[in-house]
Amino acid sequence: MPFHLYHFAAFVISALVVLTTTPLVRQIGLKSGRVDLPGGRKVHATPMVRLGGVSIFLGTLTALLLVWYTGGFIDAAGQELAPPEEYAIWGVTIGGLAFFLIGLMDDLFGLSPISRLLMQMAVAAIAWHVGVSINFLTVPFHGLISLPVWISLPVTIFWLVGMANAINWIDGLDGLAAGVSGIAAVVMLVVALFMSQPAAALIAAAIAGGALGFLRYNFNPAQIFMGDGGAYFMGFTLAGVGIIGLVKSVTTAAVFLPYLILAVPILDMSAVIFERIRSGSSPFVADKRHLHHRLLNAGISHRLTVLFIYVLTLWAGSLALAVSGMPSGIAYALGATALLSYTGWRLRCRCR
């Protein structure tokens, strides 16, 4: 079977499993009382099940196992993966499992922030050890620099743990985290294939199918939330694919791509932390300073707020397509810019 059909299969299988299992997970959550109650900074008005990440994880895992069983994990030359690349693939998949379990434990039993952080850092360090490592950085006015081991380790941990929490932090409106993750995963899939990284692209395809399939039940008005398990799983996996699938070509553009594709959650998290520190608050205490909260406070509807952030994510992804050198990448970026301009104009009209 042509290798690109494996990516289509991974996307479809993951989406179908999520579409099938999510109602079951919701019923189990309701019967067991595992719900998120309204109040405080939360915008939902009724108790909601927070275990949707279980179905996203099951969909992604099922898709990847079936593709692996049928021989879909191959390199660009059509050969079986060599140990270094194979170890990195396992690092992302098993690391994603560990991050999912950390989030699931938090959803079920509640974990302290420090215990979550320490476990996440330990998993990220193990992933770095098996090859999910950032070995280059782009420095303004200097270009590309190689990182020694003692810098590569903390930078990699910061990236993996930071992105997992960034996706979790934007999971504040119905469908927001799932849509942003799904769009980012589709862009990573396209760019990874263009950069001849089919194995990493398979993981992106499975994540994309799971995230976008989950929107059937998670888009406003949501029937279920993904919870910390789903957000941590998708955040870590996207960050891992960014390392093993995009930062392979030792060029300034390639190293920059993951940060551009995931710019929306990165900038949102950075801005919130800066504002909290500037106001003398703890950077880890939840509040309503996120972009989606600010748009809601400006009078924008729930759905339009989510759709605007989708378009913003798509625009950032289109810039990555252009920067990667992909044919028609600039045309995609121009089209996304026009869409963003129109959406921004609609927002201004609503704010008046």
C-alpha positions in Angstrom: 0.0 0.0 0.0 1.4 3.5 -0.9 2.7 5.0 2.3 0.5 8.1 2.1 -2.6 5.9 2.4 -1.4 4.8 5.8 -1.7 8.4 6.9 -5.2 8.7 5.6 -6.0 5.4 7.4 -4.5 6.6 10.7 -6.7 9.8 10.5 -9.9 7.9 9.7 -9.4 5.1 12.2 -8.6 7.5 15.0 -11.7 9.7 14.2 -14.0 6.6 14.0 -12.8 5.2 17.3 -13.3 8.6 19.0 -16.8 9.0 17.4 -17.7 5.6 18.6 -16.3 5.6 22.2 -16.9 9.1 23.3 -20.7 8.6 24.1 -19.7 5.5 26.1 -17.1 7.4 28.0 -19.6 10.1 28.7 -22.2 7.6 30.0 -19.6 6.0 32.3 -18.5 9.4 33.6 -22.1 10.5 34.3 -22.9 7.2 36.2 -19.7 7.4 38.2 -20.1 11.1 39.0 -16.8 12.1 37.4 -18.0 15.6 36.4 -16.7 19.1 36.3 -19.0 21.4 38.3 -19.8 25.0 37.1 -18.7 28.1 38.9 -15.7 30.4 39.4 -13.8 31.1 36.1 -15.6 28.2 34.3 -18.0 29.2 31.5 -20.2 26.0 31.4 -23.5 26.1 33.3 -24.1 22.4 33.9 -22.0 19.5 35.3 -19.8 18.1 32.5 -17.9 14.8 32.2 -14.1 15.5 32.0 -12.9 12.1 30.6 -13.1 12.8 26.9 -9.3 12.4 26.7 -9.8 8.7 27.2 -11.6 8.4 23.8 -9.0 10.6 22.1 -6.2 8.5 23.5 -7.9 5.2 22.5 -8.5 6.5 19.0 -4.9 7.6 18.5 -3.5 4.4 20.0 -5.8 2.1 18.0 -4.9 3.9 14.8 -1.1 3.7 15.4 -1.2 0.1 16.5 -3.1 -0.9 13.4 -0.8 1.0 11.1 2.2 -0.5 12.9 0.8 -4.0 12.6 0.3 -3.6 8.8 3.8 -2.3 8.3 3.1 1.4 7.9 5.9 2.8 10.1 8.6 3.2 7.4 11.2 5.8 6.5 11.2 8.0 3.4 13.0 5.3 1.5 10.3 2.7 2.3 12.5 0.8 4.7 11.8 -0.2 8.3 12.8 2.4 10.8 16.4 2.3 12.0 17.0 2.2 15.8 17.6 5.9 16.3 14.4 7.0 14.5 12.5 4.1 15.9 13.5 4.9 19.5 12.3 8.5 18.9 8.9 7.3 17.7 8.6 5.1 20.7 9.6 8.1 22.9 6.8 10.2 21.6 4.1 7.5 21.8 5.0 6.1 25.2 5.7 9.6 26.5 2.2 10.5 25.3 0.8 7.6 27.2 2.6 8.7 30.4 1.3 12.3 30.0 -2.2 11.0 29.4 -2.0 8.9 32.6 -0.8 11.9 34.6 -3.7 13.9 33.4 -6.2 11.1 33.9 -5.0 10.7 37.5 -5.5 14.4 38.0 -9.0 14.2 36.5 -10.0 11.3 38.7 -8.2 11.9 42.0 -6.7 15.4 41.8 -2.9 15.9 42.0 -1.0 18.8 43.4 0.6 21.2 40.8 4.1 20.3 42.0 3.5 16.6 41.7 2.1 16.9 38.2 5.1 19.1 37.2 7.7 16.7 38.6 6.1 13.7 36.9 5.9 15.5 33.6 9.6 16.6 33.8 10.6 13.0 34.6 8.8 11.7 31.5 10.1 14.4 29.3 13.7 13.7 30.5 13.2 10.0 29.5 11.9 11.0 26.1 14.9 13.2 25.6 17.2 10.2 26.5 15.7 8.1 23.8 16.0 10.7 21.1 13.1 13.2 21.4 15.6 16.0 21.8 16.1 19.6 20.7 19.7 19.8 19.5 19.5 23.1 17.6 18.1 26.5 18.3 17.7 29.6 16.2 19.2 32.7 17.8 18.4 36.1 16.3 21.3 37.6 14.3 23.3 34.5 14.9 21.3 31.9 13.0 21.4 28.2 13.9 23.5 27.0 16.9 24.1 23.5 18.1 23.2 22.8 21.8 25.5 20.9 24.1 23.9 18.1 26.1 23.6 20.2 29.3 21.5 22.8 27.5 19.6 20.4 25.2 18.1 18.5 28.1 16.5 21.5 30.0 15.4 23.1 26.7 13.7 19.8 25.6 12.0 19.4 28.9 10.8 23.0 28.9 9.4 22.5 25.4 7.6 19.2 26.0 6.2 20.1 29.5 5.4 23.7 28.4 3.4 22.6 25.4 1.4 20.0 27.3 0.4 22.7 29.8 -0.2 25.3 27.1 -2.8 23.1 25.4 -4.3 22.4 28.8 -4.5 26.2 29.6 -6.4 27.0 26.4 -9.0 24.3 27.2 -11.3 26.9 28.6 -14.1 27.0 26.0 -16.1 24.3 24.2 -14.1 22.9 21.3 -11.2 25.3 21.7 -8.3 22.9 22.6 -9.5 20.1 20.4 -9.9 22.4 17.4 -6.5 24.2 17.9 -4.8 20.8 18.4 -6.5 19.3 15.4 -5.5 22.2 13.1 -1.9 22.2 14.3 -1.7 18.4 13.8 -3.0 18.7 10.2 -0.3 21.3 9.5 2.3 19.1 11.1 1.2 16.2 9.1 1.5 18.1 5.8 4.9 19.6 6.7 6.3 16.3 8.0 5.4 14.6 4.8 6.9 17.4 2.8 10.1 17.1 4.8 10.2 13.3 4.2 9.3 12.2 7.7 6.5 9.8 7.2 6.7 8.1 10.5 6.3 11.3 12.5 3.5 12.3 10.1 1.6 9.1 11.0 1.4 10.3 14.7 0.3 13.7 13.6 -2.4 12.1 11.4 -3.7 10.0 14.3 -3.8 13.0 16.6 -5.6 15.1 14.0 -8.2 12.4 13.5 -8.8 12.0 17.2 -9.0 15.8 18.0 -11.2 16.7 15.1 -13.5 13.6 15.7 -13.9 14.7 19.3 -15.3 18.0 18.1 -18.5 16.2 17.2 -19.2 16.1 21.0 -17.0 18.9 22.2 -18.0 21.9 20.0 -20.3 24.4 21.5 -22.6 23.4 23.2 -20.3 20.7 24.4 -21.5 17.3 25.7 -18.1 16.3 27.2 -14.7 17.8 28.0 -11.4 16.2 27.2 -10.0 16.9 30.7 -6.3 17.1 31.7 -5.7 13.6 30.3 -6.6 14.6 26.8 -5.0 18.0 26.9 -1.7 16.7 28.3 -1.7 13.9 25.8 -2.3 16.0 22.8 0.1 18.8 24.0 3.0 16.5 24.6 2.4 14.5 21.4 2.3 17.6 19.2 5.4 18.9 20.9 7.1 15.6 20.3 6.1 15.4 16.7 7.4 18.9 16.3 10.8 17.7 17.4 11.1 14.4 15.5 9.2 15.3 12.4 10.1 19.0 11.7 13.4 19.7 13.4 15.2 17.2 11.3 16.6 19.3 8.5 19.4 21.4 10.0 18.2 24.7 8.7 17.0 27.8 10.5 13.5 27.5 8.9 13.1 23.9 10.0 14.0 24.6 13.6 11.5 27.5 13.7 8.5 25.5 12.3 7.1 23.8 15.5 7.1 27.1 17.4 5.3 28.8 14.5 2.7 26.1 14.1 1.9 26.1 17.9 2.3 29.9 18.2 -1.3 30.5 19.5 -1.1 28.4 22.6 2.6 29.4 23.2 1.9 33.1 23.0 -1.3 32.8 25.0 0.5 31.0 27.8 3.5 33.4 27.7 1.2 36.5 27.8 -0.8 35.1 30.8 2.3 34.3 32.8 3.8 37.7 32.1 0.6 39.5 33.2 0.3 37.4 36.4 3.9 38.1 37.3 3.5 41.8 36.5 0.5 42.1 38.7 2.2 40.2 41.6 0.1 37.1 41.2 1.4 33.5 41.1 2.0 32.4 37.4 0.3 29.1 38.2 -3.0 30.3 39.7 -5.8 30.1 37.2 -7.6 33.3 36.3 -9.4 34.9 33.3 -6.5 36.5 31.5 -6.4 34.1 28.5 -7.2 35.4 25.0 -10.6 33.6 25.0 -11.6 35.2 28.3 -10.6 38.6 26.9 -12.7 38.1 23.8 -15.7 37.0 25.8 -15.4 40.0 28.0 -15.3 42.2 24.9 -18.8 40.9 24.0 -17.8 38.3 21.4 -20.0 35.2 21.5 -18.7 31.8 22.6 -18.7 30.3 19.1 -17.3 33.3 17.3 -14.5 33.5 19.9 -13.6 29.8 19.3 -13.8 30.2 15.5 -11.6 33.3 15.6 -8.9 31.4 17.5 -9.2 28.5 15.0 -8.6 31.0 12.2 -5.6 32.4 14.1 -4.2 28.9 14.5 -4.7 28.2 10.8 -3.0 31.4 9.9 0.1 30.6 11.9 0.1 27.1 10.4 -0.1 28.6 6.9 2.9 30.8 7.7 4.8 27.6 8.6 3.8 26.1 5.2 5.3 29.2 3.5 8.4 29.2 5.6 9.0 25.4 5.0 9.4 26.1 1.3 6.4 24.0 0.3 5.0 24.7 -3.2 2.0 27.0 -3.0 2.9 27.7 0.6 2.8 31.4 0.1 -0.6 31.1 -1.6 -1.9 29.3 1.4 -0.5 32.0 3.7 -2.1 34.7 1.6 -5.5 32.9 1.7 -5.3 32.4 5.5 -4.4 36.0 5.9 -7.5 37.1 3.9 -9.6 34.8 6.1 -8.1 36.2 9.3 -8.7 39.7 8.1 -12.3 39.0 7.4 -12.8 37.3 10.8 -11.1 40.1 12.5 -13.4 42.6 10.8 -16.4 40.6 11.9 -15.1 40.7 15.5 -14.7 44.5 15.3 -18.2 44.8 14.1 -19.5 42.7 17.0 -17.4 44.7 19.6 -18.9 48.0 18.6 
